Amino acid sequence: MHTRNTREFFMVKRVVTFCFVCCLSIGALWANASEIYTALPQLSQEQYQALESGEMVSAYALGGEVLTQYFVKGSEAYKRALQARSIEDGFSVAAVSYIPYGDTLKAMSKADRQLAIFNSLRAISTQEGLTYISWRAGNKPKLLIEKSSYMGDSKNLNNLIPDPVATVFPYSAQSYVYQRDTSFGGNRYLHTYTNSDDEIFVEIKNLNTIRVLGIFTALKKDQLTMNMGTYQLDDGLLLVALTSIDGRDPVVSIFGLEVDLPSAFKRRIVALQNWFKDQLASLENQ
């Protein structure tokens, strides 16, 4: 009898423990869903479920269609999405992901977390070797970024410098960057940060003509505006992207080879968002 009662006791204990863990998990999922809905109230139920599952939600617009629903109202990213509506001869690509904080980030104060995220986002040398899924390669991973470094000035490629590390969170910052990738070769960019206590937002502009195959013009100087950003919520981080190109047909045709620019930049956004998720994972493991 005693043995039977003991077995029943431990069985009940295991069931109670299991139920408790399930309740905690459901509570965490509910908290994530609630804050995503509050921050981005105009998404569909399917999109909320995708974000809660760790997937990226994206869309592209031709001729001024609305993309503001992917950004927190009042944020810098939201303002840029409003501006993108004025594009008539071009396109925009918007994307958002939700990343729950791990134990390390959650234990930080909001200010310390913002500084850590900022330095992680600026560690562009870690983008070297980044891959993306190429449909031309049969939907297999292909090298995207071969070289990624900061420049001491806007032109001198002999003056490449290490990733800067901030000790105080800046509300604005500007840097020159050189990147060589397998799609567009080597190019110079200007990174301009507009930050707040909640948001980190970087605008990336091309400082030179971007060419396909090193010969044919894909984008003129300053024609590309690629933005990335983060927005702190209570239990997780929104990771956003907005690429806008004005005065350029979405498809570039060269000797029968077609380059679908919206699709190309969406794949680039996916690669960069995956890179940043790895950056956050590195923070958690420090």
N, C-alpha and C positions, 0 to 999 in steps of 0.2 A: 504493500500500500504506500509506504513511504517513498519507494522508488518511483512508483507511478505518479505520485503527487509532485515529486521533484521534476520529472520529465514534463509534466503539464505546466509547471511553473516556468521552466526555461522556454517552453514552446510559446507560452503567453508573452514572456519577456521579449522573445525574438520578434513576435508579431507586433508588439507595441513599438519596439525600436524601429522596425521596418516602416510602420505607419508614420512614426515621428519624422524619419528621414524623408519619406515621401511628401509629407506636409511642408517640410523645409524647402524641398525642391520645387514643389508647386508654388509656394510662396515667393521664391526667388523668380520663377518664371512669370508669375503674375506681376511682380514689381517691375520687371523688365518691360513687359507688355504695356503696363500702365504708363511708364515714363516715356516710352517710345510714342504711344498714342498722344500723350499730352504735348510732346515736342513737335510731332508731325501729324496733326489731326486730319489731314486731307488725303492720306494714303488709303488704299483698299485693304480689305481684310486679308487678302492673299499676300499683299506686300508686307503687312505687319507680321504675318506668320513666317515669311521669308527672312525678315530681319531678326526675328526671335531665334530662328534656326541658324543664324550666323551667315546667311547669304547676302550678297550685294544686290540691291534693287537699283535699276537704272532705266533711263529712257533718253531718247534723243529727239530734238525738235528741228524742224525746217521752217524758216520764215516766221519766227516770232511766236511760236507756240509756248504755252505756259509750262515752266519747270519749277516754279517756286515751291511746290508741294514737297519737294525733297529736302528743303532746308528750313531751319528754325526761323520763324518770323522775327524780323528785326536784326538778325545776324548779318555779318558782312557778306556771307555766302548768299543769303536771301536777297540782299541789295544787288549783288552782281547778277543773280538770276533775273531780277526785274530788268536790269539794263540789257540783258541778252535778248529780251523780247523785242528790242528795236532792230535786231538783225533781220534783214529781209532777203539778202543774197548770201546765204551761208547756213550754218547749222550750229547747234549746241548739243552737248552730251552731259547729262547729269547722273550722279550716282551717290548712293548712301549705304553705309554699313553700320551695324551696331556691335560694339565690342564690350562685353561685361568686364568690369574690373576684376583682376585677380586679387589675391590677398595683399600683395605688396602695394599695389596702386591704391587699393581701398583703404589701407592703413595710413596713407599719406594725407596731409592736409590738402585742401583744394589748391592752394598756392604752390606747394611743393610738387604736387602732381602736374600742374600746368607747366612748371619749369622743366620737369623730367620729360614730359611729352614734347615740349618745344625742342629740346636738345636731341631727342630721338628723331624727330621729323627733319632736323637739319643735318643728320649724319648721312649725307648723300653718298659718301665714299662706299658705304655698305650696299649701295645699289649695283655696284659692279658685279657682273655675273648674273644679274636678274634675268629671268626667262619669262616668256609669255606663250600662250597657246596659239600656234600658227595654223590657220586652215590650209595655207599653201603647203605646209609640211605634213599634211594629213592629220590636223588637230593634235599635233604633238608639241611638247615644249621646245622652244627655240630661243637661243640667246637673244636678249633684247639690248641690254646696256653693257658696253665693253669698257667704257671709261667714264668716271663721274668724279669731278673735283671742283672745289672752289678756286676762283681766280683772284689774284691780288688787285687786278683792275679789269676794265671791260674788254681789253684787246690782247694782252700779252699772255700767250699760251705757255711761255717759258717761266711764268710766275704762278704756278699752281700751288695752292696752300692747303693745309689740313682742315678737316671739319672744325668750325668754331664751336666752342662750348661756353654757354652763358652761365654766369653765376647768379645773375639777377634777371628775372623775367622781363623782357622788353615788350613794350606795347607797339613798337615799330622797329623794323630792321630791314636792311637791304644788302644783297650780296650778288656777285657775279659768279656764274657757274658755267663750266664746260662739260658737255656730255657727248660721247660718241656712241651711237647706237646702230644696230644692224638695218634699221629701216631708212634713216635719214642721214647717216654719217655723223660727222662732228659738227656741233653747233654751240653757240654761246647764248646764254640766257640771263635775264635779270630776274631775281627772286625778290619780291617785295612783300613783307609781312605787315599785316594789320591785325593786331591782337586785342583781346579784352580778357577779363578775368575768367570768362567762360570759353572763349573761342580763340583758336589759332588759325589764321587764314593767310595763305601764301598765294600771290599772283605770280605766274611765270610767263614772261614775254620773251619771244625770240629776238635776239639782237642782230641776226643776219638772215639772209635768205636760206630757207630750208629746201633742200633739193632731194629728188628721188634719183637713185643711181649716180649721185654726185653731179648730175648734169641738168636735169629738168626741174624747173621751179615747181615746188609743191605749195610753198607759202612764202610770201614776201616778208621782209622785216616788219616786226610788230603785228603781223596778221594773226598770229596764234596767241590766244590767251587761255592758259591752262591753270586752273585754280585747284588747290587742295586745302583741306582744313579739318579741324577737329572741333567738337563742341562737347563740353563736359555736362553730363547729367549726373544724378545722384549715384546711380549704380553702374553706369557704363558710359561709353564714349561713342558719339556719332562721328564717323569718318566720312567726309563728303568730298566730292570732286565735281568740277564744272569746267568743261572745255568749250570755248566758243571761237568760231572762225567766221569772219565777215568778209564778203567779197570773194568767195571761193566756192566753186561748184563742189559738192560733196564727193564726186568721183573724179579721179585723175586718170586719164588714159594715155599710155605711152607705148607705142608700137604694139597695140593689141593687149598690153598688160594694164589691167584696171586696178587702181588703188582706191578702195572704199575708205575715205578718211574718217567718217563717223565710227565705222567698225574698227579701224586701226586704233583710234584713240580710246575706244571703249576697252579694247584688249590691253592697251597701255595702262588705263585706269585700274583694271583688274590686277595687273601685275604690281602696280604701285601700292594698291590697297593691301595685297598679300604681303608685300615687303614691309609695310608699316605694322601689320599684325605681328610679323616676326620681330620687329623692333620692340613692340610692347611686351612680347613674350620674353625677350632678353631682359627687359626691365624687371619682370617678375622673378627672373632667376638670379638677379644680382644679390 
